[in-house]
Amino acid sequence: MEKKAHFLKALHWQIFLATVLSIGLAITIRALDLGAETQSAFRAPFLFLGDLFVRSLKLIVLPLVVVSIISGIQQMGSTSKLSKVGWKTLLYYMSTTFIAVTIGIVIVNLIKPGVGLNLAIPGGEVIKPTPILQVFQDIIPPNIFKALAAGKMLPTIFVSFLFGIGLLSVGEKGKPLVDIIESLNTVIFKIVGWVMATAPIGVFALFIATLLDPKLADLSVFFENLFLYMVAVVAGLGIHGFIALPLILILFAKRSPVAYLSSLAPALLTAFSTASSSATYPITRERTIDAGVSRESADFVLPLGATINMDGTALYEAVAAVYIANAIGVDLSFASQLIIVLTATLAAIGAAGVPSAGLVTMIIVLEAVGLPPGGYVLVIAVDRILDMCRTTVNVWGDAVGAAVVDAHLEKMNETSS
C-alpha cells in the first residue's frame, strides 16, 4: 500500500503556511512599535528576497507562453482540421474568454476592492500605461527578436500563434521541430515547477514587506479589502459559469445546461480539488463523451482547451489587476481597462493547466498597464481557493466548447450528406 504524502509537501499548503507565518511576524513587529527607521531596516532584506522571486517569475513567463501556444496549436493535428473547425474553436475560446474578462471588469468596478489603501508595492515603479492604439499597433512587431528581448508579451503571443500555424501547415517537414517544441515544453514545465517550489519563501518575504509598509496604518482595513476582492472574483466566476456559459450551451449546442452540468459533475469536482485542468483532462474527456459529445469533437477541443482556454483564469487576472491598481492608488482609465481586457484574454492562452499558473501570467497583465509585478503579493494569500474556483470554470468552459463544436460538426455533416 502506497504511503500517503504528508500534506505539508503540497505547494499550496506550504504557501498557506508561509502566508500565516508572515502575517504573524508582521503583526508582532508592528505591535513592538520599534520605530519607522528600525521597521524599515527589518523590512529591507524581505524586499530583496521578494524582488528575487518576482524576477524568477518574469524569467519563465516568456518561454512558458511561447511553447504553450505553439504546442497547443500542434494538437489540432492538421491544417485541414484547422480550416474545418479550428478557427471556429479558436473564435469560441477567444469570445468566451473576452466575455469572462468583461464580466470581471464590471464586477470589480462595482465592488471597488482596494480603494483607499494607497500601498507601496515592491517590484518596480508604476509607469504610464501605453495608449490603446499603440497597444494594438505593437501586436505586430517589426523585429520579433527585439520584442522578445524587451519582454513584450502581446507581440510574442501573436508571433507564437503565427509560428504555430505555420509549423502545422508544413506537415511532416516540420515534425523534427514539433518534437523539439514538445521537448522544450516538458523542460519549461520542469523549470516552472522549480520556480514555484520557491514560492513559499517568495510569498513569505513579499507579504511581510507589504504588511510592514509604513503607509499601511490599519491591517483590518487591508483584510476587509482582500475579502471584497475574493467576493468580486467569485461573483464574476459565478455569473460566467452559471449564466453566460449555459446560455451559450442552449443557443449554440441546443443542450440542457442542467443535464450537461450533471454529467460533468465528476470532472468539475476533480478540477476544484486539484486546481489543474490538465490533470482533470482524462475525466473531462470521459464525461463529455458519456454526455453525448462525439469522440472526434472531444479529442480535438478538450486537449486544446486545456492549453489555451482559460475563462476563469482570465477573469481572475483582470479582477486582480484592478484590485492591485486600487490598492496602490492608481486610477485606471477606460483605455487602461480596455488594455486589461485585451491582455488578460490573450495572456490566459499562455497559462499552463497546472495549479497557480495564472499567477505567472498575471505579470503580463500587470505590466501591460504599468503596474508593478510585485503587486502579485496582494492576492497570493487567497490564491489557492480562487485557483480551485477558476479552474472549475476553465474546465466547464472546455466542456461547453466541445458541445458547441460538436453541434457545428453535426450541422456540417448534415449539409454535406
C-alpha positions in Angstrom: 0.0 0.0 0.0 1.4 3.4 -1.0 2.1 5.7 1.8 0.2 9.0 1.6 2.4 12.0 1.3 2.4 14.5 4.2 0.0 17.4 3.5 2.9 19.9 4.0 4.6 18.6 0.9 1.8 20.1 -1.2 2.8 23.5 -2.5 -0.5 25.2 -1.7 -0.2 24.2 1.9 3.4 25.5 2.0 2.3 28.8 0.6 -0.6 29.0 3.0 1.7 28.3 6.0 4.2 30.9 4.7 1.3 33.4 4.5 0.2 32.7 8.0 3.7 33.0 9.4 4.3 36.2 7.5 1.1 37.7 8.9 2.0 36.6 12.4 5.6 38.0 12.2 4.4 41.3 10.7 1.7 41.8 13.4 4.3 41.1 16.0 6.8 43.6 14.6 4.1 46.2 14.3 3.0 45.6 17.9 6.5 46.1 19.2 6.4 49.6 17.8 10.2 49.7 17.0 10.1 53.0 15.2 9.9 53.8 11.5 13.7 53.5 10.9 14.1 50.1 12.6 11.0 48.8 10.9 12.3 49.9 7.6 15.7 48.2 8.3 13.9 45.0 9.2 11.8 45.2 6.0 14.7 45.7 3.7 16.0 42.1 3.4 12.5 40.9 2.7 12.1 43.4 -0.1 15.3 42.0 -1.6 14.2 38.4 -1.4 10.8 39.3 -2.8 12.4 41.1 -5.7 14.4 37.9 -6.5 11.3 35.9 -6.5 9.5 38.3 -8.8 12.5 38.3 -11.2 12.4 34.5 -11.4 8.7 34.6 -12.3 9.3 37.1 -15.0 12.2 34.9 -16.3 9.9 32.0 -17.1 6.9 33.9 -18.4 8.1 34.4 -22.0 9.3 30.8 -22.7 6.2 29.4 -21.0 3.8 31.4 -23.2 5.7 30.7 -26.4 5.9 26.9 -26.1 2.3 26.6 -24.6 0.7 28.3 -27.6 2.8 26.6 -30.3 2.3 23.2 -28.6 -1.5 23.8 -28.3 -1.8 24.6 -32.0 0.0 21.4 -32.9 -2.7 19.4 -31.1 -5.0 20.4 -33.9 -3.2 17.7 -35.9 -3.6 19.1 -39.5 -4.4 22.2 -41.5 -7.5 20.5 -42.9 -8.8 20.1 -39.4 -7.8 23.7 -38.6 -9.7 25.0 -41.6 -12.7 22.9 -40.9 -13.4 23.7 -37.3 -10.1 25.1 -35.9 -10.9 28.8 -36.5 -14.4 28.4 -35.1 -13.0 26.7 -32.0 -10.5 29.4 -31.5 -13.2 32.0 -32.0 -15.3 30.3 -29.4 -12.3 30.3 -26.9 -11.5 33.9 -27.6 -15.1 35.0 -27.4 -15.9 33.3 -24.1 -12.7 34.5 -22.5 -13.4 38.0 -23.6 -16.9 37.7 -22.1 -15.4 36.4 -18.9 -12.9 39.2 -18.6 -15.6 41.8 -19.3 -17.8 40.4 -16.6 -14.8 40.5 -14.2 -14.1 44.2 -15.0 -17.7 45.2 -14.5 -17.9 43.4 -11.1 -14.7 44.7 -9.7 -15.6 48.3 -10.7 -18.9 47.9 -8.9 -17.4 46.4 -5.7 -14.2 48.5 -5.8 -11.9 46.4 -3.6 -8.6 48.1 -2.5 -9.8 51.7 -2.9 -8.1 53.9 -0.3 -5.3 51.5 0.8 -2.6 53.5 -1.0 0.1 50.8 -0.6 3.6 50.8 -1.9 4.4 47.6 -3.7 8.0 46.1 -4.2 8.9 45.1 -7.7 9.2 48.3 -9.7 7.8 51.8 -10.1 4.4 52.4 -11.6 4.7 53.7 -15.1 2.4 55.4 -17.5 0.2 52.9 -19.5 0.7 52.6 -23.2 -2.0 54.3 -25.3 -4.6 51.8 -26.5 -3.9 52.4 -30.2 -0.2 51.8 -29.6 -1.0 48.5 -27.9 -2.9 47.3 -31.0 -0.1 48.6 -33.3 2.6 46.9 -31.2 0.9 43.5 -31.5 2.7 43.1 -34.9 6.4 43.8 -34.2 8.8 45.0 -36.9 11.5 43.0 -35.1 10.4 39.9 -33.1 13.9 39.4 -31.6 13.8 43.0 -30.2 10.3 42.4 -28.9 11.4 39.1 -27.2 14.5 40.8 -25.7 12.2 43.6 -24.3 9.8 41.0 -22.9 6.8 42.4 -24.8 4.2 39.8 -24.4 1.4 40.7 -26.9 3.7 40.6 -29.9 5.2 37.4 -28.6 1.8 35.8 -28.3 0.9 37.0 -31.9 4.2 35.6 -33.4 3.7 32.4 -31.4 0.3 31.9 -33.0 1.7 32.7 -36.4 4.6 30.3 -36.0 2.4 27.6 -34.6 0.0 27.8 -37.5 3.0 27.9 -40.0 4.5 24.8 -38.3 1.2 23.0 -38.5 0.8 23.8 -42.2 4.2 22.3 -43.4 3.1 18.9 -42.1 5.8 16.2 -41.9 8.6 18.6 -42.8 8.0 20.3 -39.5 7.9 17.1 -37.4 11.5 17.4 -36.1 10.8 21.0 -34.9 7.5 19.9 -33.4 9.4 17.2 -31.4 11.8 19.9 -30.2 8.9 22.2 -29.2 7.3 19.3 -27.2 10.7 18.6 -25.5 11.0 22.3 -24.7 7.5 22.3 -23.3 8.4 19.5 -20.9 11.7 21.2 -19.9 10.0 24.5 -19.3 7.3 22.9 -17.2 10.0 21.4 -15.1 11.7 24.8 -14.6 8.3 26.3 -13.8 8.0 23.6 -11.1 11.4 24.6 -9.7 10.5 28.3 -9.6 7.1 27.6 -8.0 8.8 25.5 -5.4 10.4 28.7 -4.1 7.0 30.4 -3.9 6.6 29.9 -0.1 9.9 31.8 0.5 9.0 34.5 -2.0 5.5 34.9 -0.7 6.8 35.0 2.9 9.2 37.8 2.0 6.8 39.8 -0.2 3.9 39.6 2.3 6.0 40.7 5.2 7.3 43.6 3.1 3.8 44.6 2.2 2.4 44.3 5.8 5.3 46.3 7.1 4.6 49.1 4.6 4.6 52.3 6.7 1.6 53.5 4.6 -0.5 50.6 5.8 -1.9 52.0 9.1 -4.7 49.6 9.7 -4.3 45.8 8.9 -8.0 45.2 9.4 -8.8 47.5 6.5 -6.4 45.6 4.3 -8.1 42.2 5.1 -11.5 43.7 4.5 -10.4 44.8 1.1 -8.9 41.4 0.4 -12.3 39.8 1.3 -14.0 42.2 -1.1 -11.5 41.2 -3.8 -12.5 37.5 -3.2 -16.1 38.4 -3.5 -15.5 40.1 -6.8 -13.7 37.1 -8.3 -16.2 34.5 -7.1 -19.2 36.6 -8.2 -17.6 37.1 -11.6 -16.9 33.4 -11.9 -20.4 32.6 -10.8 -22.0 34.8 -13.4 -19.8 33.4 -16.2 -20.2 29.8 -15.1 -23.9 29.7 -14.3 -25.3 32.3 -16.7 -23.0 33.1 -19.7 -21.8 29.6 -20.5 -25.2 27.9 -20.0 -26.7 30.5 -22.4 -24.0 29.7 -25.0 -24.8 25.9 -24.5 -28.5 26.5 -25.1 -28.1 28.8 -28.0 -25.3 27.1 -30.0 -25.4 23.5 -28.9 -29.2 23.1 -28.1 -28.4 21.3 -24.9 -29.8 21.4 -21.4 -27.3 23.0 -19.1 -28.7 21.2 -16.1 -28.3 17.7 -17.7 -24.9 18.5 -19.2 -23.6 20.0 -15.9 -24.8 16.9 -14.1 -22.9 14.7 -16.4 -19.7 16.8 -16.0 -20.0 16.9 -12.2 -17.2 14.4 -11.5 -14.8 16.3 -13.8 -15.7 19.6 -12.2 -15.3 18.3 -8.7 -11.9 16.9 -9.7 -10.9 20.3 -11.2 -12.0 22.0 -8.0 -9.9 19.7 -5.8 -6.8 19.6 -8.0 -6.8 23.1 -9.4 -5.4 21.7 -12.6 -7.3 21.5 -15.9 -4.5 19.3 -17.3 -4.8 16.8 -14.5 -8.6 16.8 -14.9 -8.5 16.2 -18.7 -8.9 12.4 -18.7 -12.1 12.7 -16.6 -13.4 15.6 -18.6 -12.9 13.7 -21.8 -14.7 10.6 -20.4 -17.6 12.5 -19.0 -18.0 14.7 -22.1 -18.2 11.7 -24.4 -20.6 10.0 -22.0 -22.8 13.1 -22.2 -23.2 12.6 -26.0 -20.4 14.6 -27.5 -18.6 12.8 -30.3 -15.2 11.3 -29.7 -13.8 13.4 -32.6 -15.0 16.7 -31.1 -13.9 15.8 -27.6 -10.4 14.7 -28.8 -10.0 17.9 -30.8 -11.4 20.5 -28.5 -10.6 19.3 -25.0 -6.7 19.0 -25.3 -6.6 22.4 -27.0 -8.9 23.9 -24.4 -6.8 22.5 -21.5 -3.9 24.5 -23.0 -5.4 27.8 -24.2 -9.0 28.1 -23.0 -8.8 29.8 -19.6 -12.0 31.8 -19.0 -11.7 31.6 -15.2 -8.0 32.5 -15.2 -8.5 35.5 -17.5 -11.4 36.8 -15.3 -9.3 36.4 -12.2 -6.3 38.2 -13.7 -8.5 41.1 -14.8 -10.1 41.5 -11.4 -6.7 41.1 -9.6 -5.2 43.8 -11.8 -7.9 46.4 -11.0 -7.8 45.4 -7.3 -4.0 45.9 -7.2 -4.3 49.2 -9.1 -6.9 50.4 -6.5 -4.7 49.2 -3.6 -1.7 51.2 -4.7 -3.7 54.3 -5.6 -3.7 54.1 -9.4 -6.9 55.3 -11.0 -7.1 53.2 -14.2 -8.6 55.0 -17.2 -11.2 53.4 -19.5 -8.4 52.9 -22.1 -6.2 51.1 -19.4 -9.1 48.8 -18.6 -9.6 48.0 -22.2 -5.9 47.1 -22.3 -6.5 44.8 -19.3 -9.4 43.1 -21.2 -7.3 42.5 -24.3 -4.2 41.4 -22.4 -6.0 39.1 -19.9 -7.8 37.5 -22.8 -4.5 36.8 -24.7 -2.4 36.1 -21.6 -4.8 33.4 -20.4 -3.8 31.5 -23.6 -0.3 31.1 -22.3 -1.4 30.0 -18.8 -0.4 26.3 -18.2 -3.1 24.0 -17.0 -1.4 23.5 -13.6 -2.1 24.9 -10.2 -1.2 28.6 -9.7 -0.1 29.1 -13.3 -2.3 32.1 -13.5 -0.1 33.9 -11.0 2.8 33.6 -13.5 0.9 35.1 -16.5 -0.7 37.7 -14.3 2.6 39.6 -14.6 1.8 40.1 -18.3 -1.5 41.8 -17.4 0.1 44.0 -14.6 2.9 45.2 -16.8 0.6 46.0 -19.7 -0.9 48.8 -17.7 2.2 49.9 -15.9 1.5 48.2 -12.6 4.5 46.7 -10.6 4.7 42.9 -10.9 5.3 42.7 -7.2 1.6 43.6 -6.8 1.0 39.9 -7.2 1.7 39.6 -3.4 -1.7 41.3 -2.6 -3.6 38.3 -3.9 -1.3 35.3 -3.1 -2.8 34.8 0.4 -6.2 33.7 -1.1 -5.0 32.3 -4.4 -5.4 28.6 -3.7 -9.2 28.8 -3.1 -9.7 31.1 -6.0 -7.5 28.9 -8.1 -9.8 26.0 -7.4 -12.8 28.1 -8.4 -11.3 29.5 -11.6 -10.0 26.1 -12.7 -13.6 24.6 -12.3 -14.8 27.4 -14.6 -12.0 26.7 -17.1 -12.9 23.0 -17.3 -16.6 23.8 -17.6 -15.8 26.2 -20.4 -13.8 23.5 -22.2 -16.7 21.1 -21.9 -19.2 23.6 -23.2 -16.8 24.3 -26.1 -16.7 20.6 -27.0 -20.5 20.5 -27.1 -20.7 23.7 -29.3 -18.1 22.4 -31.8 -19.8 19.0 -31.9 -23.1 20.7 -32.8 -21.4 22.6 -35.5 -19.8 19.4 -36.9 -23.2 17.7 -36.9 -24.6 20.6 -39.0 -21.7 20.4 -41.4 -22.2 16.7 -41.9 -25.9 17.1 -42.4 -25.3 19.8 -45.0 -22.7 17.7 -46.9 -24.8 14.5 -46.9 
